Amino acid sequence: MPKTSLSVPISFHIFNRPDSTRKVFEAIRSVRPEKLFVTADGPRADIASDAQKCSETRAIIDSIDWDCDLVTRFSDENRGSFESTSEGMTRVFQEVDRAIFLEDDCIPHPTFFRYCHELLDYYENDERVALIAGTNFLFGKHATPYSYHFSRYTHMWGWAAWKRTWDKVDLEMQNWPAFRDAGGLNARFRNKHEILYWQGIMQGMYEGKTGPHWDYLLILSMFINNSLAVKPAVNLINNSGFGEESTHFRSKTLMHEVATTAMEFPLSHPPGINRHVAADDYVEARVFSRGWRYLLASQILKRLPAPAAAFIRKTRKKLGL
């Protein structure tokens, strides 16, 4: 069998999408990791086609043709995205102290793996840096002369981190009330609509009205621990996870199917660990709270009759608003 070429373990999370899973697997196969964790959620009992799709998806892992330490966690029942993924990550960090994470709809550029590997080494002992992200949604805006910048945000569509980061994530949100009541978000955001947006997300999860979402809990951990994510100067992940069968995105957003570009080496490191404020403001306005007008419109929609609100939301999606 061919020898391994990537010493950093990869954690691959799959479910019922064989086509996209195969594309991500081929990217993993190209770097032949020494250790590969595969977490697979089980079929949903009320979806007749799930059993076959899950089986077909898992069979792709049988195509491993290099010397690899394979660790699988295949669930017989459906645990849902939150439990399946977060439990899989916890298991990974019970065995290793660092890993690269990919989901079945996150297709990485070939240079993504070297980029992660080098930065995992570079910032291994610097707790100001929580993780290495693979996505860039700046669309050419706010570029710097370096290979990456630092951000308070991350999108968990291809990323890498250390055990020290995941150990700080409070999946039960026991630390949220104290952070909220101490005005923690006020120290992270300048604008009230941004504070209201993030407080709504976190409080909604805390009260059980939404989620929970492990990626938002990781961001909350970064807020609480005053740590930052590395964001690449170019986009290294193409996410195709939208459509009727998608768990979270029924329609395409501006973050989906963003073209990938090669990372250039050697990496050019920023002179210090400082948040790129202009880049974060752009992402906040385009991806997250999207400005006070959007927040106001969302609040109005909540008060409209359900059919009217649904019609407006559908129209906004068609118009890309």
C-alpha positions as CSV (number, residue, x, y, z in Angstrom):
1,M,0.0,0.0,0.0
2,P,1.2,3.6,-0.6
3,K,2.8,5.3,2.3
4,T,1.2,8.0,4.3
5,S,2.1,11.7,3.6
6,L,0.1,13.7,6.2
7,S,0.9,13.3,9.9
8,V,-1.9,15.4,11.2
9,P,-5.0,13.2,11.8
10,I,-8.2,14.0,9.8
11,S,-11.7,13.8,11.3
12,F,-14.3,13.2,8.6
13,H,-18.0,13.5,9.4
14,I,-20.5,11.9,7.0
15,F,-24.2,11.0,6.8
16,N,-26.3,10.3,3.7
17,R,-24.7,12.1,0.8
18,P,-22.5,9.7,-1.2
19,D,-21.8,12.0,-4.1
20,S,-20.4,14.9,-2.1
21,T,-18.8,12.5,0.4
22,R,-16.9,10.8,-2.4
23,K,-15.5,14.2,-3.5
24,V,-14.2,15.0,-0.1
25,F,-12.9,11.5,0.4
26,E,-10.8,11.8,-2.8
27,A,-9.3,15.1,-1.5
28,I,-8.4,13.2,1.8
29,R,-7.1,10.3,-0.2
30,S,-4.7,12.6,-2.1
31,V,-2.8,13.4,1.1
32,R,-3.0,9.9,2.6
33,P,-3.3,10.8,6.3
34,E,-1.6,8.5,8.8
35,K,-4.8,8.5,11.0
36,L,-8.4,9.0,9.8
37,F,-11.4,9.3,12.1
38,V,-14.8,8.8,10.4
39,T,-18.0,9.7,12.2
40,A,-21.3,8.7,10.6
41,D,-24.7,9.5,11.8
42,G,-27.4,6.8,11.5
43,P,-30.5,6.9,9.1
44,R,-33.6,8.7,10.2
45,A,-36.5,6.3,11.0
46,D,-39.0,8.4,9.1
47,I,-37.0,8.8,5.9
48,A,-37.3,5.6,3.8
49,S,-34.3,6.4,1.6
50,D,-31.9,7.1,4.4
51,A,-30.8,3.5,5.1
52,Q,-29.6,2.9,1.6
53,K,-27.9,6.3,1.3
54,C,-26.2,6.0,4.6
55,S,-25.0,2.5,3.7
56,E,-23.7,3.7,0.3
57,T,-22.0,6.7,1.9
58,R,-20.2,4.5,4.5
59,A,-19.0,2.1,1.8
60,I,-16.9,4.9,0.3
61,I,-14.5,4.6,3.3
62,D,-13.8,1.0,2.2
63,S,-11.8,2.6,-0.7
64,I,-8.9,3.4,1.6
65,D,-5.8,2.2,-0.3
66,W,-3.0,3.6,1.8
67,D,-1.4,2.6,5.1
68,C,-3.8,4.3,7.5
69,D,-5.0,3.9,11.1
70,L,-8.7,4.1,10.6
71,V,-11.1,4.8,13.5
72,T,-14.8,4.6,12.8
73,R,-17.8,5.6,14.8
74,F,-20.9,4.5,12.9
75,S,-24.2,5.0,14.6
76,D,-27.1,2.6,14.1
77,E,-29.6,5.3,15.0
78,N,-30.0,8.9,14.0
79,R,-28.6,11.2,16.7
80,G,-28.9,14.4,14.8
81,S,-26.2,16.8,13.6
82,F,-25.3,18.3,17.0
83,E,-24.9,15.1,19.0
84,S,-23.3,13.1,16.2
85,T,-20.7,15.7,15.3
86,S,-19.9,17.0,18.8
87,E,-19.6,13.5,20.2
88,G,-17.4,12.6,17.3
89,M,-15.1,15.5,17.9
90,T,-14.9,14.7,21.6
91,R,-13.8,11.2,20.8
92,V,-11.1,12.5,18.4
93,F,-9.6,14.6,21.1
94,Q,-9.6,11.7,23.5
95,E,-7.0,10.1,21.3
96,V,-5.1,13.0,19.7
97,D,-4.1,16.5,20.6
98,R,-4.7,18.1,17.1
99,A,-6.8,17.3,14.1
100,I,-8.2,18.6,10.8
101,F,-12.0,18.5,10.5
102,L,-14.0,18.0,7.3
103,E,-17.7,17.4,6.7
104,D,-19.2,15.6,3.8
105,D,-20.1,18.7,1.9
106,C,-16.8,20.7,2.4
107,I,-14.5,20.1,-0.5
108,P,-11.0,21.4,0.2
109,H,-8.4,22.8,-2.1
110,P,-5.3,20.6,-2.1
111,T,-3.3,23.3,-0.4
112,F,-5.7,23.4,2.6
113,F,-4.0,20.5,4.3
114,R,-0.5,21.9,4.2
115,Y,-1.9,25.3,5.4
116,C,-3.5,23.7,8.4
117,H,-0.5,21.5,9.2
118,E,2.0,24.4,9.2
119,L,-0.3,26.7,11.3
120,L,-1.1,24.0,13.8
121,D,2.6,23.7,14.4
122,Y,3.2,27.5,14.4
123,Y,0.5,28.4,16.9
124,E,0.5,25.2,18.9
125,N,1.4,26.8,22.2
126,D,-0.3,30.2,21.7
127,E,-3.7,30.1,23.4
128,R,-4.7,33.4,21.8
129,V,-5.3,31.3,18.7
130,A,-8.2,28.9,18.9
131,L,-8.3,27.3,15.5
132,I,-7.4,27.4,11.8
133,A,-10.3,28.1,9.5
134,G,-10.4,27.2,5.8
135,T,-13.0,29.7,4.5
136,N,-12.7,33.3,3.3
137,F,-15.9,35.2,2.5
138,L,-14.4,38.6,1.9
139,F,-14.7,38.3,-1.9
140,G,-11.5,40.3,-2.4
141,K,-12.3,42.9,0.1
142,H,-10.0,44.1,3.0
143,A,-7.0,42.1,1.7
144,T,-3.7,42.2,3.6
145,P,-0.2,41.4,2.4
146,Y,-0.1,38.2,4.6
147,S,-1.3,34.6,4.0
148,Y,-4.0,35.0,6.7
149,H,-5.6,37.3,9.2
150,F,-7.2,36.9,12.6
151,S,-10.9,37.0,13.2
152,R,-13.4,36.6,16.1
153,Y,-15.5,34.5,13.7
154,T,-15.2,31.2,12.0
155,H,-17.2,29.0,9.7
156,M,-16.7,25.4,10.5
157,W,-16.5,24.3,6.9
158,G,-13.0,22.8,6.9
159,W,-10.9,23.7,10.0
160,A,-8.2,22.5,12.3
161,A,-7.7,22.9,16.0
162,W,-6.0,21.5,19.1
163,K,-7.5,19.6,22.0
164,R,-7.0,22.7,24.2
165,T,-9.6,24.5,22.1
166,W,-12.3,21.8,22.2
167,D,-11.7,21.3,25.9
168,K,-12.9,24.8,26.5
169,V,-16.2,24.4,24.6
170,D,-19.1,24.3,27.0
171,L,-21.7,22.2,25.2
172,E,-24.2,22.6,28.1
173,M,-23.8,26.4,28.1
174,Q,-23.4,26.5,31.8
175,N,-21.1,29.6,31.4
176,W,-23.4,31.6,29.2
177,P,-25.5,33.3,31.9
178,A,-22.5,34.7,33.7
179,F,-20.9,35.9,30.5
180,R,-24.3,37.4,29.4
181,D,-25.0,39.1,32.7
182,A,-21.4,40.6,32.9
183,G,-22.0,42.3,29.5
184,G,-19.6,40.0,27.7
185,L,-21.0,40.7,24.3
186,N,-20.8,44.4,24.9
187,A,-17.0,44.0,25.2
188,R,-16.9,42.2,21.8
189,F,-19.2,44.3,19.7
190,R,-19.7,48.0,19.1
191,N,-23.1,48.1,17.6
192,K,-26.4,47.3,19.5
193,H,-27.9,45.4,16.6
194,E,-24.8,43.0,16.6
195,I,-25.2,42.5,20.4
196,L,-28.9,41.8,20.0
197,Y,-28.2,39.4,17.1
198,W,-25.6,37.3,19.0
199,Q,-27.5,37.4,22.3
200,G,-30.6,36.1,20.5
201,I,-28.7,33.2,19.0
202,M,-27.0,32.2,22.3
203,Q,-30.1,32.8,24.5
204,G,-32.2,30.8,22.0
205,M,-29.9,27.9,22.3
206,Y,-29.7,28.2,26.1
207,E,-33.5,28.2,26.4
208,G,-33.8,25.3,24.0
209,K,-35.8,27.3,21.5
210,T,-33.2,26.7,18.8
211,G,-30.3,24.4,18.1
212,P,-28.1,23.6,19.8
213,H,-25.4,24.2,17.3
214,W,-21.9,23.1,18.2
215,D,-20.3,25.7,15.8
216,Y,-22.0,28.6,17.6
217,L,-20.9,27.1,20.9
218,L,-17.4,27.1,19.7
219,I,-17.7,30.7,18.7
220,L,-19.1,31.5,22.1
221,S,-16.1,29.8,23.7
222,M,-13.9,32.1,21.6
223,F,-15.8,35.1,22.8
224,I,-15.6,34.0,26.5
225,N,-11.9,33.1,26.3
226,N,-10.9,36.1,24.2
227,S,-9.3,34.0,21.5
228,L,-9.2,34.3,17.7
229,A,-9.4,32.2,14.6
230,V,-7.0,32.2,11.7
231,K,-8.7,33.0,8.4
232,P,-6.9,32.4,5.1
233,A,-6.3,35.2,2.6
234,V,-7.9,33.0,-0.1
235,N,-10.9,30.6,0.2
236,L,-9.8,27.0,0.6
237,I,-13.2,25.3,1.0
238,N,-16.0,24.9,-1.5
239,N,-19.2,24.1,0.4
240,S,-22.0,22.4,-1.6
241,G,-24.3,21.7,1.3
242,F,-27.6,23.2,0.3
243,G,-30.8,21.9,-1.1
244,E,-33.9,20.0,-0.1
245,E,-31.8,17.2,1.6
246,S,-29.6,19.6,3.5
247,T,-29.9,19.7,7.3
248,H,-29.4,23.5,7.6
249,F,-29.5,25.2,4.2
250,R,-32.5,24.6,1.9
251,S,-31.3,27.2,-0.6
252,K,-27.9,28.5,-1.7
253,T,-26.4,31.4,0.2
254,L,-23.5,33.7,-0.8
255,M,-21.3,31.4,1.3
256,H,-22.0,28.3,-0.8
257,E,-20.0,27.1,-3.8
258,V,-17.4,29.9,-3.4
259,A,-14.5,29.1,-5.7
260,T,-11.3,27.9,-4.1
261,T,-7.8,29.3,-4.7
262,A,-4.4,27.8,-4.0
263,M,-2.6,29.0,-0.9
264,E,0.9,30.2,-1.7
265,F,3.9,28.9,0.2
266,P,6.0,29.7,2.2
267,L,3.3,31.3,4.4
268,S,3.6,35.0,5.1
269,H,2.8,35.5,8.8
270,P,1.3,38.7,10.2
271,P,3.6,40.6,12.5
272,G,1.3,40.2,15.5
273,I,-1.9,38.5,16.7
274,N,-4.5,41.3,16.2
275,R,-8.0,41.0,15.0
276,H,-8.7,42.4,11.4
277,V,-11.5,44.7,12.4
278,A,-12.5,45.9,8.9
279,A,-12.7,42.3,7.7
280,D,-14.8,41.2,10.7
281,D,-17.2,44.2,10.2
282,Y,-17.6,43.1,6.6
283,V,-18.4,39.5,7.5
284,E,-20.8,40.6,10.3
285,A,-22.7,42.8,7.9
286,R,-22.8,40.3,5.1
287,V,-23.1,36.9,6.8
288,F,-24.3,37.4,10.4
289,S,-26.5,40.2,11.8
290,R,-26.5,42.0,8.4
291,G,-27.2,45.4,9.8
292,W,-29.9,46.9,11.9
293,R,-32.4,47.1,9.0
294,Y,-32.2,43.4,8.5
295,L,-32.6,42.8,12.3
296,L,-35.6,45.1,12.3
297,A,-37.2,43.3,9.3
298,S,-36.6,40.0,11.1
299,Q,-38.4,41.2,14.2
300,I,-41.4,42.4,12.1
301,L,-41.6,39.1,10.3
302,K,-41.9,37.3,13.7
303,R,-45.1,39.3,14.3
304,L,-46.7,38.7,11.0
305,P,-49.2,35.8,10.3
306,A,-47.2,32.7,9.3
307,P,-48.3,32.6,5.6
308,A,-47.4,36.2,5.1
309,A,-44.0,35.8,6.8
310,A,-43.3,32.7,4.8
311,F,-44.1,34.4,1.5
312,I,-41.8,37.3,2.3
313,R,-38.9,35.1,3.4
314,K,-39.3,33.0,0.2
315,T,-39.3,36.2,-1.9
316,R,-36.2,37.5,-0.1
317,K,-34.3,34.3,-0.8
318,K,-35.1,34.5,-4.5
319,L,-33.8,38.0,-4.6
320,G,-30.7,37.1,-2.6
321,L,-31.7,39.5,0.2
